[in-house]
Amino acid sequence: MKGFIFPGQGSQYKGMGKAILSKYEDGYSYLKEAQKILNMDLEYLLFEADDEVLKDTENAQITILLTSYIHFKYLEKNGLTPDYVAGNSLGEYSALLCANSLAFEDALILIRERARTMKKFIGNIKGVQVAILNLNLDDIEEIISNLQDKGIVQIAGYNSKTQTVFSLEENLLEDLKNLVSEKRGRLIPLKTSLPFHSPLMKKAEDEFSKVLTNFNFLNPKFGYISSVTNQELSDGNLIKEVLSNQITRPVRWIQTITKMEELGVKNFYEVGPNKVLTNLGSRDFTNLVFYNSESLLENEKYERI
């Protein structure tokens, strides 16, 4: 079985639309439609914008979703479709769009509003994100238990077997550094604007949940694995309900890939810009095969898979 996995924010880069649109001219129709819907110069963002412009959460989220969708449509045109789909945070919306759970226009508008809601809270939430490397889950949980009485700290992302992302209040950072050092782990501060996927984002989540109520989610045409629950969800209304809690809940990425493997998925295709999920999966799951749509495009292997 095949699984399509969709990247989240951070996978954007300058010129990320060039390769796919040079191979797939039909993709311009989606680009032009998106520009009309959002009244944004998306062609500039996909072709010319530098990293600083793309770092803006609104630009990043919209362009990643659009690029992922264009890659998906090219794969589909060449006869490659998934049995299951899943996405990392933002990538959940790309997965649902490609599974026909969300309409194209609705997905674009939802992601724009998701990003704008988040931007309202930049500078107003005193929280940070860090990546913790080379510690097992028992050590991670012990560290959290030692900090929880002092403030808000939560695993924000189970990225890989050796990399866990934390969101926490700023005043806990020094204590966290000391605890990680005692366990002989490594701490890397992340250049994120907000402490995503934690209770610190509750106000943003509440505001975005009100936006979600105005949109319809259909039952997906492919198996859909939520990276919030790491379970298969087939009911559109339930999917919307789970997404309403996504901003404060951790991304269970390792558990999501494991669930897809249990369901019989052996070949995974990262659909969209960059190779973040491909690299994580290849390191952690040596018994599975991970492809990346950009690499396939470079090697002109779409048609031969």
C-alpha positions in Angstrom: 0.0 0.0 0.0 1.0 3.6 -0.6 0.8 6.5 1.8 1.1 10.2 0.8 2.5 12.4 3.6 2.3 16.2 3.5 4.8 18.7 5.0 4.2 21.4 7.5 5.5 25.0 8.0 9.2 25.2 7.7 9.4 23.3 4.4 9.2 26.4 2.3 12.2 27.7 0.4 12.9 30.2 -2.4 11.8 29.1 -5.8 9.9 26.0 -4.5 7.4 26.3 -7.4 9.8 26.4 -10.2 10.6 22.7 -10.8 7.0 21.4 -10.6 5.5 24.1 -12.7 8.3 23.7 -15.4 7.2 20.1 -15.7 3.5 20.5 -15.2 2.0 23.4 -17.1 -1.5 22.5 -16.0 -0.4 23.4 -12.5 -0.6 27.1 -13.5 -4.4 26.8 -13.6 -4.4 26.1 -9.8 -1.9 28.9 -9.2 -4.0 31.4 -11.1 -7.2 30.2 -9.4 -5.5 30.5 -6.0 -4.3 34.0 -6.8 -7.8 35.1 -7.7 -9.3 33.5 -4.6 -6.8 35.1 -2.2 -5.9 38.3 -4.1 -2.2 37.5 -3.5 0.8 37.5 -5.9 1.4 33.8 -5.4 3.5 33.5 -8.5 6.0 35.8 -6.9 6.0 33.8 -3.7 6.5 30.5 -5.5 9.2 31.8 -7.9 11.1 34.8 -6.5 10.4 35.5 -2.8 13.4 35.2 -0.5 13.4 33.2 2.7 12.6 36.2 4.8 9.4 36.9 2.9 8.5 33.2 3.0 9.1 33.0 6.7 5.9 35.1 7.3 3.5 32.5 8.5 0.7 33.5 6.1 3.0 33.3 3.1 4.5 30.0 4.3 1.3 28.2 5.0 -0.5 29.2 1.8 2.5 28.5 -0.5 3.2 25.1 1.1 -0.4 24.0 0.8 -0.6 25.2 -2.8 2.7 23.6 -3.8 1.8 20.3 -2.2 -1.6 20.3 -4.1 0.1 21.0 -7.4 2.5 18.1 -6.8 -0.4 15.9 -5.9 -2.3 16.7 -9.0 0.7 15.9 -11.1 1.2 12.5 -9.4 -2.5 11.8 -9.8 -2.3 12.7 -13.5 0.5 10.1 -13.9 -1.5 7.4 -12.2 0.0 7.5 -8.7 -2.6 7.8 -6.0 -2.5 6.8 -2.3 -4.3 4.4 -0.1 -3.8 6.6 2.9 -2.9 10.2 3.5 -1.5 12.1 6.5 -0.1 15.5 7.2 2.3 17.2 9.7 0.4 20.1 11.3 -0.4 22.4 8.4 0.1 19.4 6.2 -3.2 17.9 7.5 -5.1 20.5 5.5 -3.1 19.6 2.4 -3.9 15.9 3.0 -7.6 16.7 3.4 -7.7 18.9 0.3 -6.1 16.1 -1.8 -8.6 13.6 -0.3 -11.5 15.7 -1.4 -12.6 16.4 2.1 -12.0 20.1 1.6 -12.7 22.1 -1.5 -9.8 24.0 -3.1 -11.2 27.4 -2.3 -12.2 26.5 1.2 -8.7 25.0 2.0 -7.0 28.2 0.8 -9.2 30.5 2.8 -9.0 28.3 5.9 -5.2 28.3 5.8 -5.1 32.0 5.3 -7.4 32.6 8.3 -5.4 30.0 10.3 -2.2 32.0 9.6 -3.8 35.4 10.3 -5.2 34.2 13.6 -1.7 33.0 14.6 -0.1 36.3 13.6 -2.4 38.2 15.9 -0.7 36.5 18.9 2.9 37.0 17.8 4.6 39.0 20.6 1.7 38.5 23.0 2.5 34.9 24.1 5.6 34.5 26.2 6.5 31.1 25.0 9.3 29.4 23.0 9.9 26.1 21.1 13.0 23.9 21.3 14.0 20.6 19.8 15.4 18.0 22.2 17.8 15.4 20.6 19.1 12.1 21.6 16.8 11.4 24.6 14.3 8.5 24.9 10.7 9.0 25.7 11.2 8.0 29.4 13.8 10.7 29.9 11.5 13.3 28.1 8.6 12.5 30.3 10.7 12.7 33.4 11.9 16.2 32.4 8.3 17.3 31.8 7.2 16.0 35.2 10.0 18.0 36.8 8.9 21.2 35.2 5.2 21.1 35.2 4.8 22.5 38.7 6.7 25.6 37.6 4.7 26.5 34.5 3.4 25.3 31.1 5.5 22.8 29.2 4.4 20.3 26.7 5.7 18.0 24.0 4.6 19.8 20.8 5.9 17.3 18.3 7.0 13.7 18.3 9.1 14.3 15.2 11.3 11.2 15.3 12.7 8.6 17.6 15.6 10.9 18.5 14.0 14.4 18.1 11.1 15.8 20.2 9.9 19.4 20.1 8.9 21.2 23.3 6.7 24.3 23.7 7.1 26.0 27.0 6.9 29.3 28.9 10.1 31.4 28.5 10.9 31.4 32.2 11.3 27.6 32.1 14.0 27.6 29.4 17.0 27.7 31.7 15.7 24.9 33.9 15.0 22.8 30.8 18.5 23.3 29.5 19.9 22.1 32.8 17.7 19.0 32.9 18.5 18.1 29.2 22.2 18.5 29.9 22.0 16.2 33.0 20.5 13.6 30.7 23.2 14.1 28.2 20.8 15.3 25.5 21.0 18.2 23.2 18.8 21.3 23.1 18.3 23.4 20.0 16.2 26.6 20.2 13.8 26.9 17.2 13.3 30.1 15.3 9.5 29.9 15.5 7.3 32.9 16.2 4.9 31.1 18.6 4.9 28.1 21.0 2.7 26.0 18.6 0.9 22.8 19.7 0.7 23.7 23.3 -1.9 25.1 25.8 -0.1 28.5 25.4 -1.9 28.7 22.1 -5.4 28.2 23.6 -6.7 31.7 22.7 -5.6 31.4 19.1 -7.2 28.0 18.9 -10.5 29.2 20.3 -10.6 32.0 17.8 -9.7 29.8 14.8 -12.3 27.2 16.0 -15.0 29.8 15.3 -13.7 30.1 11.8 -13.8 26.4 11.3 -17.5 26.2 12.0 -18.2 28.0 8.8 -16.6 25.3 6.6 -17.8 21.8 5.5 -15.6 18.8 5.6 -16.6 15.8 3.5 -15.7 12.2 4.2 -12.2 11.7 2.6 -11.9 9.5 -0.4 -8.6 8.1 0.8 -7.9 6.7 4.2 -6.9 9.6 6.4 -4.8 9.3 9.5 -4.9 12.2 11.9 -1.6 13.3 13.3 -3.4 14.7 16.3 -5.0 11.3 17.3 -2.8 9.0 15.1 -6.0 7.2 14.3 -7.9 6.8 11.0 -10.8 9.3 10.7 -13.4 8.8 8.0 -16.2 11.2 9.1 -15.9 14.7 7.9 -17.6 16.2 11.0 -15.3 14.3 13.3 -12.3 15.5 11.3 -13.4 19.1 11.8 -13.9 18.6 15.5 -10.4 17.1 15.9 -8.9 20.0 13.8 -10.5 22.5 16.2 -8.1 21.2 18.9 -5.1 20.9 16.6 -3.3 24.1 17.6 -2.9 23.1 21.2 -2.3 19.4 20.7 1.0 17.7 19.9 1.8 16.4 16.5 2.2 12.7 16.9 4.2 12.1 13.8 6.1 9.0 14.7 2.9 7.4 15.9 1.1 8.4 12.7 3.7 6.7 10.5 3.6 3.6 12.8 -0.2 3.5 12.4 0.0 3.7 8.7 2.6 0.9 8.7 0.2 -1.2 10.8 -2.5 -0.6 8.2 -0.2 -2.0 5.5 1.5 1.0 4.1 5.0 0.2 3.0 5.8 3.0 0.5 5.6 6.6 1.6 5.6 9.6 -0.7 6.3 13.1 0.7 4.2 15.3 -1.5 5.2 18.9 -1.6 8.3 21.1 -1.1 11.5 19.9 0.5 12.4 16.6 2.0 11.9 17.0 5.8 9.5 14.1 6.3 11.4 11.9 3.9 14.6 12.4 5.9 12.9 11.8 9.2 11.2 8.6 8.0 14.2 7.2 6.3 16.2 7.4 9.5 13.6 6.0 11.8 11.9 3.3 9.7 14.5 1.4 7.8 12.0 -1.3 6.9 9.9 1.2 5.0 10.5 3.1 1.7 10.3 6.9 1.6 10.1 8.8 -1.6 9.9 12.5 -2.2 7.9 14.2 -5.0 10.7 16.7 -5.7 13.4 14.0 -6.1 11.1 12.0 -8.3 10.5 15.1 -10.4 14.2 15.8 -10.7 14.8 12.2 -11.9 11.7 12.2 -14.1 10.5 9.0 -12.3 6.9 10.0 -11.8 5.7 7.9 -14.7 7.8 4.9 -13.8 6.7 4.3 -10.2 
